[in-house]
């Protein structure tokens, strides 16, 4: 399943979860991340979250990841990523 | 002293590998800071951003039928159709200290060369963060930047003419972007030098040369043998499905 959002004044962000057991999360879109390899750290952060994390917890986990790894986001922000993640988790929870 | 590599024509994967190779050589001090201009081998190519999924952005069947190459860039940003006669592409490869003030500011500084170039043709334009130059609210140039080993590699296109039918037959931009911009069609959101003034592509090139080199100490130069060798080694990455389909 996937959700997408256009960041106001920014770029398009898609978040997808493959749902094949390992719940691999992919963040894609036309944004910029510096350094580029940090995308995997962000995806890994989301993959390690439990299904019951609150929006604030998700945002805080992403905030810590960005801050401690010196990641610069351009055209996207942690709030959009968190919102898309929670959106997918909520849909998946309702399905279960 | 800057090196300027004049207009050449490349295949998509070749030009990506060459930017990386020059970047490595600038980082090691073996090459001078470089500005290069280039066009794309007919029938053109699609480049996608580092974080895009190729199947989301590109009509691969149409590309295959038209013989159009697809390549994933090392830089972020969006998918671009590179029309061989419809654009001039540039790369600026230099130590990051040449563009102080952070990443956003370096985009602004390098894009100011484009704005200057366009003004030499009588086209008024402005920088639109994150990475665009717009004229009359329509995109006329887009850029993307990566940083490695203290070196900036920023490349981008300046649209000379537009074949909107081919462009939007190979690209699949999200409808969300259309809604966000308040447009009825994607073609309405872009413009080009030819539609803004009567300049030829040769005049655009001359303006870009002037706009990018103004206030710089520079000389024309060629790609060095070590850059060529390195680019050849890096080419495999940009031709590989593992890279191009990595998302």
Interface residues (C-beta under 8 A of the other chain):
Chain A: X4 X5 X6 X8 X9 X10 X11 X12 X14 X26 X27 X28 X29 X30 X31 X32 X33 X34 X35 X36 X39 X72 X74 X75
Chain B: X49 X50 X51 X52 X53 X56 X74 X75 X76 X77 X78 X79 X103 X104 X129 X130 X131 X144 X145 X146 X147 X174 X176 X177 X179 X180 X247
